[in-house]
Amino acid sequence: MAIYPKCRLIQISMISSSLLGTFPWQFLFQDNKTFKNMYAMYSKLMLGHFTLFLFTAQLQLWILITDEELMRNAIFANLSVTFIYNITLAKQLIIMLNSNFRATIKQIIETENCKSPIEDDEVTNEIEFKMVQRSDKIVKCYGFLLIVLTILFFVKPFLMTPTIVSIGNTTKVIRDLPISSWLPFDEQEHYSYAYIWQVLNALQGSTYVASTDILMFNLIVFPAVQLRKLQHLLKNFAHYKEKVKTLYNIADDEQAAKITLVYFISRHMEIIQYVRRFNESMEIVMMFDFLQSSLHIASILPEVLMSEFSVMVVLMVASFLVSMIFRLILYYYHANNVMILSAELSYSMYESNWFDQTPKVQQMILIFMLRAQEPLTLRFGGFGVMSIESMIAILKATYSYVMLMI
């Protein structure tokens, strides 16, 4: 019952993803068709349950908006969860159905499995290990933040003062629930059942968000790892040229230089192809993620002003803000890193001993440097670039939305 992907970055994402059925099932249990089919069915059932839960949350939002007594606090509480679940569902559908996305996973696996004899495994593995180790720490921090936020959602109903509503000559006590979703029965009359059901849904929702974001984050880190390794190869052009001469018994220095450079160019083309596939599969959903992020973060802030002040409310809002801003950093900071690393390839080539090469090799190096000056960008919607500037734009828009809401 072996799991097929051996890439260290993918393995970081696989434990929670596999348990929830959110990892692309096409790449699991390749040596056992029965287990693969069972996992595919399980993955679809979990996605179906998540979709049903999201539908009930959206239905509750519609009920709140159309109610005669507009409850703004309840609407914002619903939006704070519904926004991120919507975008998570869209990403999961792409993971399950999009062929370009599966091609990116396949390329990662093939890159990990195909080791060239030209490269120094100890050096390149050390570069990869450091970046993967750093990625693992970041993922654990994000997971910890979501765990804290989820626990706060669970304990909040017990620490908040129930609302007393007068209906005619009777009064009704309204107790909070962890999340806002529609239930086919009176949630106050059967509070314990409603609480347990919402806890189960919120637990699946939060872990779905975490596993999806962690997988997407590591897919963004992958080209950064490959670019860092390529920078090392370019800087040590002379060393790897000598390795080519030894490995293939080549006496001609120019021929060895051409073979080495062609190998580096092919590595660069593979990274370009990976980024292109990622953009083709994810740019639309990343555009919606970009557009909704500001509203999503802003939706939680009015709760501080519209609710009775308490330590619990402050903790909830603070944990939410830290988690969601950290989530933006996961995406936009590391996408910006890909852009910077790709633009620095020409400088890495310049740091090599290009001046000792023959005119023909120097001409090839010049063409490579000209192409490398065009940075690789992870895009959203075909017109925007995922970068630090985009993240700042989201935070500025969040401030504007908060001012409008209050």
Sequence and secondary structure as in RCSB ss.txt:
>XXXX:A:sequence
MAIYPKCRLIQISMISSSLLGTFPWQFLFQDNKTFKNMYAMYSKLMLGHFTLFLFTAQLQLWILITDEELMRNAI
FANLSVTFIYNITLAKQLIIMLNSNFRATIKQIIETENCKSPIEDDEVTNEIEFKMVQRSDKIVKCYGFLLIVLT
ILFFVKPFLMTPTIVSIGNTTKVIRDLPISSWLPFDEQEHYSYAYIWQVLNALQGSTYVASTDILMFNLIVFPAV
QLRKLQHLLKNFAHYKEKVKTLYNIADDEQAAKITLVYFISRHMEIIQYVRRFNESMEIVMMFDFLQSSLHIASI
LPEVLMSEFSVMVVLMVASFLVSMIFRLILYYYHANNVMILSAELSYSMYESNWFDQTPKVQQMILIFMLRAQEP
LTLRFGGFGVMSIESMIAILKATYSYVMLMI
>XXXX:A:secstr
       HHHHHHHHHHHHHT S GGGS TT HHHHHHHHHHHHHHHHHHHHHHHHHHHHHHHHHHSSS  HHHH
HHHHHHHHHHHHHHHHHHHHHH HHHHHHHHHHHHHHH   TTS HHHHHHHHHHHHHHHHHHHHHHHHHHHHHH
HHHHHHHHHS  EEEEETTEEEEE   SS    SS TTTTHHHHHHHHHHHHHHHHHHHHHHHHHHHHHHHHHHH
HHHHHHHHHHTHHHHHHHHHHHTT   HHHHHHHHHHHHHHHHHHHHHHHHHHHHHHHHHHHHHHHHHHHHHHTT
THHHHHS   HHHHHHHHHHHHHHHHHHIIIIIHHHHHHHHHHTHHHHHHTSSGGGS HHHHHHHHHHHHHHTS 
   EETTTEE SHHHHHHHHHHHHHHHHHH 
